[in-house]
Amino acid sequence: MHPLPDFKSISVLTDHISDTLNFYYPRSIDPSGGFFHYFKDDGSIYDPHSRHLVSSTRFVFVYAMAYRHFGNPAYLDQVRHGVDFLRQVHRDPLTAGYAWQLRWENGSKTIIDADNHCYGLAFVMLAYAHALMAGLTEARAFLDETMDLMEQRFWEPQHGLYADQASADWQQLDSYRGQNANMHACEALLAAYEASGELHFLHRAETVARNITQRQAALAQGMIWEHYDANWNIDWNYNLDDKANLFRPWGFQPGHFTEWAKLLLQLESHSLHLQHDQAWLLPTAEALFEKAIQFAWDEQHGGICYGFAPDGSICDGDKYFWVQAESMAAAAMLAKRTGKQSYWARYEHLWQYSWQHMIDHEFGAWFRILSRDNRKLSDEKSPAGKVDYHTMGACYEILRVLKEEQHGC
């Protein structure tokens, strides 16, 4: 058992970010371009050549936030390093798209999957927004370029949401529609607004948030289903036999409920500049958070389970790092916004669980996945997509809340 620190201490949160960051820095840096993406628990690299767009973009976020918070110019160097890899390796100058997966070996690339994913472009936008906030002024043009691409290729005005996947040449648009790509598009649009001050980013985020958490959620008793057909009708059977799919798992995702709660509160914080009535934002955020806890909190073993079925039963009881991290950030934000101590209590429970089970106190960073009874299922700490963007991002969000509380904001 690891002694529990004060989880409302700014220094504790700051130290934890630093400890997590130190797992990746400097071992993540590939001098030939970009970053290594695949790490075992002890930090050893088990696949030095595979590159995934999600990891490539999230590393830019990680180093941009680290530079802004800690001021180490070496982190800004890695922001540039990461943006260069996005521009020169992932991006196709002919189509303006970004390769989803590739191999990078001795300075040369082999495209493994060239399809264009809205989810991927959302993280490209997020990376450029945070690069701009870190001081890379050239990222301003990249931000506009990415927004234009998303609007041209994925935005469907008749639905007020983004489509999900297209072929490398953009000639074929997949019929699948998903809330996950739209959720991260909303996140990226909010960051783009904060980086640029341009209202069109904020207004698009508002539209996406309303349509997913109000209109689409109304199809499932106020909860957010993941998968839809081309007309945004629920597809209850998509990936029914693939409940652990990395980006498109079957079942309700309580981690996405709490992640949306966080985003809705971020939207509300810009209420002076929103286009429409904001009265729905806070009650929707609270309702989503409460549904996540109601259906997925594990009373026996602690933590929030990964997924639950339409009948309310747990369909995937494993514990994922990002679900706990996003939920504790949402809990802190809800506590600050509402003044309800019950959210601080839930925040403490999530931290206590994570501190005891999810965080690697020997080598640093968080374990990716545990069984329902908190056994390790793998020694892969950071395969494609992880890079602890969720955990460090959640801690930065919590730090903002704690600092506001400290200053009486």
N, C-alpha and C positions, 0 to 999 in steps of 0.2 A: 504493500500500500504506500502510495506517495502522499506526503503531507499536503493538505489543501491550502493554497495561498488565498489571499483576498482578491477575489475575481472582480471587484470594483475598484481595484488599485490601478492607477495609470501606469505606474512603474512595472507592475506585474504583467500587464498586457503588453507593454512595450518590450519587456525582456522576452516574453514569449514569441512575439513577432521576430525579434532578433535571433532567438534560438532556432526558429523554423527556417528563417532566411539562411542561416549559416549551414543548414543541411545542403542547400543548393548552390551557395556561393562559396568558393569559385568553381566547384566541381562541375557545374552545369555548363560551363562555357566551352564551346568548341571553337578553337582559334581559327579553324578553316571556314567557319560560318555558322551562325545560329547557336543552338544549345542542344546538349544531350537531353533526351526525354525520358529515358527508362532507367530507374534506379531501384536497387534492392534495399532492404531495410537498413543495411549498414552504409549505404551511400554508393556502393559499387555500381558501375554502369553495366547493364546486362545486354543492351542493344545499342551500340554506338552510332548506327547508321540510319535507323528509321526516324522519320520526322512527320509529325502530325500537325496540321494547321492549328488545332485547338491549343496544343502545348506551345507552339511557336508564338502565338498571340498572347497567351496567358503569361508567358515569361516576360513579355514587354510590360504588361500590367504590374507584375511582381517587382521588377526593377525600377519602374517609374514611381510606384508608391514608396518603395524603399528610399529612393533618392529624395523624394519630397519630404519624407519623414525624418530620415537620418542625415541627409546632406552629404553623403559620401560621393564624391565625383566619380568614383569607380562604378557606382551603380548607374549613373547617367551614361557612362560609356557603354554599359550593357543594354541600355534602352536603344542607343544608336545601333549597336551590334544587332539587336533583335529586329529593329525596323528595317535595316539593310537586308536582312535575310528574307523578310516578308516581301520586300520590293523586288529583290534580285533573283530569288529562288522560288518562292511560292507563287508569286504573281506571274501570270502569262500576259506579256505586253500586247499580244494580238487580240485576246478575248477580254482582257481586264479581269478575268477570273483568277481564283487562287486554288492551287492544287490542294486537295484534301489530305492526301498522304503521298510521301515520296521517300526515296532513299538518297542519302547524301554521303558520298564516299570520295575522299581525296579531292575535294573541291568540285566534284561533278554530281549531277542529280539524275535520278531515274524516277519518273512519275509512276506511282503505284495506283493512285486513284485521282483522276483529274476532274471528277464531278464537282459542280458548284453547289455549295450548301449555304442556305441562308444562315444557319447556325454558325457556320464558319465565318461568313461575312460580318455577322454581328460581333464576333470577337476581333475581327480585323478592325472594325470601327472602334471597339473598346480600346484596342491597343493604340490606335492613332490618337484617340482622345486623351489617353493618359500620357502618351509621349508628348503631346502638346502641353498638357498641364505641367509636365516635368521640364519644359523649356525648349523642346525641339520645334521650332517655329515652322519648319518645312512640313510638319505633320498636319498643319492646317489645311493645306491643299489636298493631302491624302484623305483627310476626313470628308471633305466635300465630294471627292471622287468616289469614295465608298458609298456615301449616302445616295449619290446619283445612280450608282450601279444597282444598289438594292431596290431603289424605287423603279428603275427601268425594268429590271429582270424579275423581281419577286413580288412587288407590291400589287395587290389586287383590290382596286378601289371599290368594287362591288361588294366586297366582304370586309374591307377595312382592316385587312391583315396581310401578312407576308406568306407566300408559298414557301416550299421547303427545299426542293432539290431540283437541279437542272443538269443536263449533260454538259460536258466540257465546252462544247461549241454553242451552248445556250439554245439549241434547236429543239430539245425535248424537255418539257416540264413535267416532272413526276406528279401523279395524281394525289400522292400523300400530302396531307396538311397536318401540322403539328403545333401544339402550343409552346413547346420548349424553345423552338427557334424564335418565336415571337416574344417569349419572356426575355430571352437574352438580347433580342433586338431592342426591347424596351430599356433594359439595363444600359446598353450601349448608347442609345439615343439620349438618355439622361446624362451620361458622361459627356457626350458630344455637346450637349447644351451647356453643361458646367464648364467645359473647356473653351467654348467659342462664344457663349452668350447669344447664339442665334436661336430665336424662338421656334423656328420650324422644326428643330430637333425635339424640343420639349412637346410641341403640339402633336407630333407624330407619336411620341411615347405615350401621351395621354390617350390618343385614339386606340392604340394597340392594347393598352391596359384596360380600358373600358370594355373593349370588345371581347377580350379573353375572360376577364374576371366578372363581367356582368352578363353579356349576351351568351357566350359559350357556356359559362358556368350555370346559367339558368337551365340548360339542357340536362344537367346532372345534379339537381337539388342544391345548387349553390356551390358545388365543388367543381374542380377543374380536371376534366378528363384530358388525357395526353394526345389522343389520336383521332383524326377526322378524314373524311373523304374530300374530294375537290370542291364540294359545295359547303364544306364545314358542318356536315352532319357527323355525329359521333360514330366512330368505328369501334365497337366494343370488342372486336375479336383481333384487332391488329396486334401482332406479336404475342398472342395469347400463350404460345408455348415458348416465349423468350422473355421471361419476367425480369431477367438481369441484363437485358440489352443495354449497352453502354449509353446510348443516346436516345433510344426509343423503347423503354421498358413498358410492359403491360401493367395495368393497374393504376389506381390513384397514387400519386407521388406526394406524400406529406411534406417532403423537403421542398417541393415546388410550391406547395401552399404557403409555407413560411417564407420562402424566397419572394413570392409575390407580395406577401404582407410587407416585407422590407421595401420593395419597390414602390408600393402604393404610398407608403409613408414618405419616401423620397420625393415622389410626385407632389404630395401634399405640401411638402416644405417649399415648393415653388408656386404655391397657390395663387399668388398675386399675378402670375403670368399665364395661368391655365385658361383655356378657352371656355370651359363649361363649368357648371356647378360642381363643387368638390365634396358635397356632403356625403357622397357614397364612399369616399376613399377610406376613412378611418373605420367605419363599421364593417366594410368588406375585409380590410386587413385583420381586424379582430376575429371575424367569423372564420376566415381561412386558418388563422393560427390555432384557434380553438378546435376546429375540425381535425387538424393534424395531430394535436395532442389527444383528443378524444379517441380517435381510431388507431393511432400508431404508437403512442407511448407505451413502452414495455414496463409494466408494473413489477414484473418479477426480476428482470435482469438490467433494467435501466436503459435509457437511450430511446431514440425514435427508430422504429422499424422502417424498412425501405419502401414497402408498398402494401396497399390493401385493396381488396376486391370490391366490386360494386355492392356486394352484400355486407360489407363491413369487416369481413374476415381478413386476417393478415395473409397476403399471398407471397410475400418475400420478407422474412423476418430478419435478414441480415442487417447489420449496422454499418452504414456508410459514413465516412468522415464528413462529407460535405453537408449531409442532412443535419447533423448535430451543429455544425458551425453556422450554417445559414439560420438555423432556428434560434441559436443563442443571440445572434445579431438582431433578429426580428423581435425577440423577447425584450432586449434592452431598449430598442427603439419604441416599442409599445409601452414599456414601463415609463419611459421619459414622456411620451406623448399623452398618456392617459393619467399618469399618477397612481396607477393601480399597483399595489405591492405584490399582487399575485403574479404579475409578469416578472418582477425581480426574483420571486421565489422560483419560477420556472427557469429563469436565466441561471440561477445558482445550481439547480438540479442538472441542467444540461452541461454546465462547466464541470461539476463534480464528476458526472459520468465520464465526460471526455478526458478529464485529467487522470482518472483512474484507469481508463481502458483504451482510449483512442490515441493518446499522445505517447510518442516514443521518447521516454526520458533518458534513454541511453544514447541514441544516435541523432535524435532530433526529428522534427516534422511529425506528421500524424500518420498512423496506419490507415490504409485506404479502406479496408473492409474487415469486419469481424462477423463471426456467426451470431445467432440470436443470443446465445449464452456467453458471448464475448471472447470466443476463442479465435486466434489468428487463423485465417484461411489461406494465406499466401505470404511469401516473403518479398513480394513485389510492393514496395512502398509507393512508387510513383510510375505507373505505366502511362500510356498516352492519355493526355488530357488533365492529369492531376496537378502537378507542380505546386500544390498548396495555395493556389489562387483563392479558393474558397475560404480557407482557414485564416490566412493573413488578411484577406479582404474583410472578413467578418470582424477580425480584431481591430482593424482601422475604423470600421463603422462604430464599433463599441467605444473605442477611444474618443471618437467625436462626441458621442452621447455623454460619456463620463466628463469630458472637459466642459461641455455645455452645462451639465449639472453643477459642476464645481464653480462655474462662473455665474450661475443663476440665470442662464439663458432660457 
